[in-house]
Amino acid sequence: MKPAALDAYITDIHSLGIQTAQGIFLTTAWYWDLNEDTRAFAKRFFERKGKEPTMSQAACYSATLRYLKAVKAVGTTDSEKVMAELKGTKIHDMFTQGGPIRADGMMIHDMYVMQVKTPQESKYPWDYYKVVKKMSGEEAFGPITGLCPLAPK
């Protein structure tokens, strides 16, 4: 049997300890140690909070910053104009590279299947995950089905 966590954050794994959490599979949209951009954001976050950021914290930072840039670009907070700007540009930041916002409002981004490392595999603090599979945003989120009331008819 292979354990899987339906909703787990890096802070949960940290609380459990790598000895207890080793081998658990989970999905995440973001990991602090994926690349130089994620590590740079995580370093700034860690300096202020004393822990690595979770996927949700990184996503909220990305979304807020992108919203503020859209407001600046259109010169107003008018929601229709801001959404048009958001849907018209792909997001390139520490959370995603080239993430579009679909007509239904979903931002499409890669997702990762991760496995918690063994204590022997972990090389430094908070070094908990290894990538098992990277799923493209299209694979992870699938097409617009038309079931959502916001989806185009």
Residue, then its C-alpha position, 0 to 999 in steps of 0.5 A: m500500500k502506498p499512502a497518499a494525502l488528499d490535501a497536504y501542505i509542506t507545513d503539514i509534512h514539516s509538522l509530521g517530520i520526514q521520518t513519519a511522512q516519508g513515502i507519502f504521495l501528494t499533489t501540489a501546484w508549487y514547491w519552494d525548491l523547484n527552480e531558481d524563481t521558486r527558491a528566490f521567492a521562498k528565501r524572501f518568505f522564509e526570512r520574514k516567516g521562518k518557514e517555507p511557503t505553502m502552495s496556497q501562499a505562493a498562489c495568493y501572492s502570484a494572484t494578488l501581484r498579477y491583479l495589481k499589475a492588471v489594474k495598473a495596465v488598464g488604469t482602473t479597478d473596473s472588474e470587466k476591464v481588469m478581467a479582460e486584461l487578466k484573460g488577455t495575458k499569460i502569467h509568468d512569475m515564480f508560480t507559473q510560466g505561461g499560465p493562461i486564464r481561461a474563459d471560465g476564470m480558471m488559471i491553467h498551470d502545471m501540477y506535480v505529483m510528489q513523494v515525500k523523501t526518506p530522511q536519507e534522501s533529504k539533503y537540507p532543511w525543508d528538502y521534503y519532496k521529489v517530483v514523481k510526475k509533472m502534469s501540464g496544465e491542460e492535463a491537470f485541468g482538462p478542457i472547459t466542459g460547459l457545465c460551469p455557468l461561467a463557461p462560454k456556451 
